[in-house]
Amino acid sequence: MKISEYTAFDALGLAELVRRREVTPSELMDAASAAIEQVNPALNAVISSLRDDAEQALRAGLPEGPFTGVPYLVKDLGLLVAGTPTGMGSRLFQGLVSPIDDELMARFRRAGLVSLGKTNTPELGLNVVTEPAVHGPTRNPWRRDRTPGGSSGGAAAAVAARMVPMAHGNDVAGSIRIPASCCGLFGLKPTRGRIPTGPIEGEVLMGFATDHALTRSVRDSAALLDAIAGPDAGAPYFAPPASRSFLEEARTPPGRLRIAFTDAAWSGVAVHDECKLAVRRAASLCEALGHEVVQARPEIEWERVRIAFRMLLSYAAHLFDRVCPTVGLAPGRDTLEAATLAMAEAGRRMSAVDVHDVLMARDQIARQLGQFFTRFDALLTPALAAPPIALGTLNGNDPTIGGEAWLDRIFEFAPFTPLFNVNGSPAMSVPLHMTADGMPVGVQFAGRYADDATLLRLAGQLEQAAPWDRRRPAICAE
């Protein structure tokens, strides 16, 4: 199979070719490997190979699933793959091998996906760009001097450059939606409790984190959600099960929705004109599609969001002071970046009362947003405060920045996405806009808790009205 033929299809399209026996999984694996070899040197998106694991899976026989034979990539953070290192974008964890697949990886395998490699990520996912000291920066395929975003930046760059049709990502403050916006992709953060977190963890990062994928098409995102959603054994809680498949939802007209929109950040940070224009155009498109569009937003005090995200400080301190000694790792300045060390130090100064403040802020914001979504079906905002920024703008090795100051700095670029990790509602970045100089800019739609279906119906309608997959970046497998 030629690379140009391979890149013409989304994941479901490739799976259909396999079902019709027009192509074999082995041929798809070879085409994807050739695509990675062709464009990855220019982007540094894929940082390790899982080809041996993939070949073993093909020899054993792939299960019959919605994506049987489809090439895939997994993020080198937050997902355990048996027998392979999980470096988490850090020098500290290089060579630490997982003895098991976690539940999500097992579900990827049962869906028939063939994972060929791991993608680059910032250290521990603690940045909104992907420039770890251990692997170096990932570059945006639309312009190599710009970031693909983070923390799922390697995944986004790989999908945008057509190495694979979709790739695993996860999202604790926007880490699926941020790179989706930067790379012109569809990125859905599902509802809290929708995706399994076992068998080791329960509520990951106080419930702020969830996994899913970066995709070119809405239907791929929906079908993958069908394949991986649902509780696993011992889950502390889970989202209400969907009434029908998410793929069916993505194919269903949404009806007339009441959509609020705003282009002003709760933090007060300045928003780039292109991002404001993207929201205005998306609002006009929604209105033209028959929706009621109203300028409104929930009144959220940004300081409560800042308090909630002190969770990341306590996480860093716990990881280094409690977890690392159990596996024989000694964190230090030679193995960790300056911002990571600063966050851990700030976390060590937190008290039990401070952690309780985090939980209170989380729950208060969830209540406020819950009330807002009794009046609106969706909220439209910019995905980011600016188009993709230059590489080096957010340097995690800057020794002058303290832990909380680092959070403030990264949220200057990403002030819109974190809110919906706090309350756990679904949110998506939709690639509806291109800047005058040819860079993608996403818009974010968020919805009420557990109502992923409405967002997917709206996304399917928007994709049909304003198709984006015909656009190709400057660096693209062909």
N, C-alpha and C positions, 0 to 999 in steps of 0.2 A: 504494500500500500504506500503510495507516495505521500509525502508530508502535506502537500497541498490538498490532497483528498481527505486526509485525516483531520486537518484543521477546519474543514468546511462544516463539520458536524459538532453539535453539542453532545453532552454525555448520553442523553437518551437516544439521540440519533445514532451514535456509535453502537450502543447496546442493541438497537434494532437491526443494524447491519450484522451483528453477531448472531442474533436470533434467526435471521434469514439465511445465515451461513454464507453471506457475501464476503465476510472477512473473518479471520480467526482471532482469538485473544492474543495469540503469539504475534500475529502480524500487527495488531494494534500496539502491543508492547514495543515492537521494533520501531514502529513509526514514532511513537512518543519518545523513545530513547534517542532517535535521530533528531527530533525537534529540540530536545533538551541539549544535546551536543551542539546543535547549530547555534542556538541563541543564548544559552546560559552563560557562556564566558563573558558576554557583554553586560550581563545583568547581575550575576551572582545571586540568583534566587534559590537554586537548589544546592545545598551544602553537603549532602551525603547521599549515597546510592542505597536503595533497597532492592536492587536488581536480583540478587541471589534469592532473597525472600520471595520476590515475584515469580521467578522461574520455578521455585519449589511449589508455590501455590498452583501454578499451571500444570505441573506434573501430577500433583495430587488430584486435580480436577476441581474446577471452580463451581461453587454452588449456583443454582438457578435463582437469580435475583433481578431486580430492576436495572442493575448496571453491570451485568456479567461481562467480564472482559475489558471493562473501561479503565484506562490508565488514570492514576490518581497520585496525589502527593500529600504527605502529612506534615504538619507543622512540627518543628523540633521543640515543642513546648506543650505540656499539658496533655499529652497522649502517649500512652505506653505501648510499645511494639516489642513483643517477646524477642529476646536475643539481640536487640540493637541498642546502641547508646542513645540516651536522651540528654543532650547537652544543655538545653534550655537557653541557648545563646550566650553561655557563660564559660569562661576558662575554668571555673571551679568545677563544673560538672562534666567536663569532657571525659569520656570513657566509662561513665556510670551506666551500666547495662541493665535493662529491665528484664526480669525473669518471666514476665507474663504480658499478654495482651490485656489491656483494660477492657471494660464492657463496650465502650464506643468503638474501639478498634475491632473487636469481635463482630460488631454490627456492620462496620464497613466491609469486613471480609464476607459476611453472610449476604450482603447486598451484591456481591460479585465483583467489587472493585479490586483493581490490581495496583497496589501501592509501589511506586518505582523509586521514591526518594523522599528525603526530608527537606523542608524549606527553612530559609533563614528567618531569624527573629531577633529582636533586641534582647539584651540580657534580662532574663526572667519576665520578659514582656513589659518591662517598666519604662517604655518609651513609646511615643506615637510615630516614630520613624524607625527604620530598620538598619542600624549602623553599629552592630556589636563589635567590640574590640577583637573578639575571638575569630570572627569570620570576615570582617570588613563589611562595607555598605552594600546593600542591594539597591540597584538603580531602577528608575522608572522607565519602562519601555517606550513611553511617549517622548521623554527627554531624559537623557542619561545623567544630567546634572541635577535632576529633581528627585525627591523621595517618592517611593511607592506607598508611603505611609507605614504604619505599624499598629499593633505588633505583628499582624499577619502579612507583613510586607512581602516576604519571599513568596508566599502563596499567591498573592494578588499579582505580582510581577509575572509569575509563571503562567497564570491563567490568561492574563492580558496578552502575553506574547505567544499564546497558543501552544505552549508546551504540553499542557493537559487541559481538558475542557472545564474542570473544576478541581478545587483543592481544599483540604481541611483548613479551618481557621478557628480561633476562639476569641472571645470578646469579654473584657472586664471593664473597659471604659470607652469602647468604640473600636476595638482591635479587629473586627470584621468590617465595620462600616467605614472607618477611616481609610484603609487601603482600597476598599471598593470605590470610594469617591476619588481617590488619587489616580486610580488605574482604569476607570471607566467600566466597572463591573457592577453586578447586582450582589448586594451583601445583606443578608437577613440575620439579625440576632433574634433567636427565638425566645419565647417566654421562659422565665425562670422555672425550672423544674420540668421542662419539656424534654431535655436531653439527659441521658444517664451519666452519672459521675463515678460509678463504682468500678471495681469492688473495694477500693481503698478509701476514697473520699466520699463525703456526703454533701454538705453545703460548701461548695468551693468558694473561697474568699468571701465568706459571709453571704453567699448567694449572688454576688455581683457577676461572677464569671459563668459563661456558657459556651458550648462548642457548636459549630455548624460548618459552613463552607463559603468560599468565594466562587461564584458561578458567572457564566456569560448569559445564561438564560434563566428566566423565572421558573420555568417548568423543571429544570434540573434541581434548583433549590428546593422546590416543593416535593419532588419525588424523593430526594435524599432525606428530607425531613420525615416523610412517611416511613422510610427504611430504618431510621435511627431513633425516632421518638418513642417515648414511653418509659415507665419506671423500670429499674432493675432491683434485684433483691436487696432489701435493707435501705432503700431510698428514704431519707427523712421526710420527704414530701414530694408531690409531683403535680404538674399542671393537669387540669381536667382533660380527659381524652377528647380528641376531636370527634365531631359527629359524622364526618366523612373524610375521605382522603384529602390531603393538602394539594395533591396534583389535580384532583377534581375541582378544588376551590380555585386554583390558579387559572383554570379554564372556564370559570363561571363569572359572568358579569356581576359587578358588585352592587348593582342598584344605585339609588341616589344616596350618597353619603354626605354627612355634615363634616366638613374639614376646616379646622382652624389653621391659620398660618401666621408665622412671625419670622422676621429676619434679624431680630435683635437678641444678642446673647444675654443670658441671665447674669453673667459675670461682669457685663459692661464692656468687655473687650471689643475693639473695633472690628467690624466685619467687612471684608473686601467687597468692592462693588460687584465683581463677577458672581460672588456667592449670593448676594442680594438679588441680582438679576436672575440667577437660576431659580430662586424661590418664586419670584414674580411670574416667570414664565411657566413654572410648574403649576402655580395657582391658576393661571389663565387656562392652561391645558385642562386641569380638573374641572374648571367651570364650563369649558366648552364640551366636556364629556357629560355634563348634566348634574354635576355635584354642587351642593351649596357650599360656598367657600367664604369664610368669615375671618377677618383679621382679629385674632385673639390668642392668648397664651396663658398658661397657668402662672400664677404669681408665686414663684419659688425664690426663696432667699438663698443666694449663692453661698453664703457662709455655711448653710446647712449642708450643701453639697461638698464643700471643702472638709467639713467635719466628717462626713460619711466616708470620704476617700482617705482619711487617716488610717482606714483599714489596711491600706497597702503598706504603711509604715510598720504596723504591728505584724503583718505577714512577713516582711523582710526580717525583722528581728527574730521572730519565731523560727523561720526557716534556718537561719544561720546559728542560732543559739540552742535550738532544741533538735532539729531534724538532722543537720549536717553531722554532729558528733556521732549519731547512731550509724552513719555509713562511712565514718572515718575521714570526713572532709574537714579541712581547717580553713575557713574563709579569711581573706586578708587582702591587702592592697595589691599584691601581685596576681591575685586571681579574680578580683571583682572591680568593677568600674566605680568611679568616684561617686556618682549619683546613687548607685545601689548601696554603697557603704553609708552615705549620708542618710538615706531613708531608714536603714537598719538602726543607725544610731538614734535617730528621732523616735523610732519605734520603741527602743529600749527605755526612753524617758516617759513613755505613756503608762498611765496607771490603769487599774481596773475600772475606775470611774471614767477615764477617757474612752476606753473600749465600749463602755455602756453608752456614752454619748454618741459613738459611731452607730450603734444599733438603734438608738432613739431617733437620730437624724434619718437613717434609712427608712424607718417605719413612718415617721411624720411625712416625709416626702412622698412615700407610697400612698398615704391617705390623701394628700393634696392632689396628686395626679389622678388617683381613683375618682375623686369628685369631679375633676375636670372632664374625664372621659365618660361621665354620665351625660354630658351635654354635647360631646363631639365624638365622632367615630374615628377620627385620626387627627394628628397634629403634624403639619408640614413646617420644617425648618431647614436652614442650610445644614449640610452634613459637617462642614468644617468652616472655620472663620476665614480661610484663604485657599486659593488653589495650591497644588503641590509645591511645597517650599524647597529651597535649595538644599542639597546635601551639606551636612555640617552645621546646619542652623541650630539643631538641638543636640548638643554634644554631651553624652552621658559621662564623659571623662573630664568634665569641667570641675576642678577641685574647689571652686569658689562658691558653689551652689549647695545650700542646705537641703535637707529632705523635703520639708514642706514647700520650700521655694521651688524645688524641682517640679513638684506637682503643679504649682501655679504656672510655671513656665510651659509645661507641655499642654496644659489646658487653655493656654492662649491660642494655640492652633486648633484645639479640639474642645470648644466649650459647649457644644450641643449634644454630643453623644453620651457623656457620662451619666446624665440624668436618668436615662432609661435602663442603666445597669443598677442604679440605686433602687428603683421601684420594681424592676424585673419584668416590665412589660415588653412586648415585641417591638422591634424597630428595624427599619431597613434603609439602606442607601440605594437610591435609584439613579442610574447614569443618564440623566436627561439633558445635561448642558455641556457645551464645550466653550472654552474661552476664545477670545478673538485670536490668540496666538496658538490655538490648537491643543489645549490641555483639558482633560476631563474634570468636571466638577459635579459631584453628586448632590442630590437633595435627600433629606431624611424625612421619612414618615414614621411616626410612632402611633401605637394603638393601645387599646385597653388590655389589661392583663388577661392572658389566655386566649385573646382574639387574634391569633396569627392568621386565621382564615380570612378575615376582612382585609388585612394588609396584602395577602397573596392575591386575593381577587382584584384589588386595586392595582397591584404591580402587574398582573397579567394584562389588565386593560391598558395601562400606560405603555407597556412594551408593544402592544399591538398598535396603539395610536402613534407612538414615536419610537420606532425600532432603533436599537443602538448597536446591535451586533455586527452590522455592516462596517462600522468604523474599525480601522486597524492601526495600531501604533507604529512608530517608525521602526522599532525592532520587533519583528514578528516572524515566527517560523513559517516557512513556505517552501 
